[in-house]
């Protein structure tokens, strides 16, 4: 099970790590929380890792350095590893990297078999999904919101690792990081319809809740107004299980169920621990899911 490091106070940097990944000696990984940073924004002591308009570049740079040091992602001279990120666009674009690119790449997935590079995806409700090939010493990091899931970003990520590194699905270990859970992820009918058009199992990903409204029931004619496209009927809410959507894609790509771990935190429920774009109405920072390869099983 993923565990939250408890050896430091709340004002110190805190990471989530998955036991399945921690048992791989050459692997460095982690999912950040909002705690233990240098940012005054978002409640103070925030580990915001994204260049948001409410925070300073200096604070974010300091936070990223704190993360690298906490992970011991430094070389023998103490120099931090390159932190490779993306300009994320909710796509199925995946890049293989073996050195830091000259410019920020656009896409939502990174894969590598090169040691001493730290792959990162930024999230604030969407899911970070990490992959590791235990035999080929290759890793991947993917940003999976509902648009990415609809584009099969994680399923295509498994394919990218097979293409570039010869990874067999049975050798891959996956960890689905913290994100908004089915309890809080309300979506419109158009999202459900698009999933049903793509996936035979889409019915397993959604639940519908109908709430009683005595005034509406007594005076229905007062509420006969036009609704914007994609919105559910009044009193009816549709919830998407994004975690299950990505788990099913990993299964479809050939991973065994025992090789898939999910971090069971909801970012919208736990804004004391995570940034949540939806729960905080956009006024929030960004956490990261990160993964990298140590050449000899040590950082």
Secondary structure by P-SEA (a helix, b strand, c coil): ccccccccccccbbbbbbccccccccccccccccccccccccccccccccccccccaaaaaaaaaaaaaaacccccccccccccccccccccbbbbbcccccccccccccccccccbbbbbbbccbbbbbbbccccccbbbbbbcaaaaaaaaaaaaaaaaaaccccccccbbbbbccccccccccccaaaaaaaaaccccccccbbbbbbbbccccccccccccccccccccccbbbbbaaaaaaaaaaaaaccccccccccccccccccccccccccccccccccbbbbbbbccccc
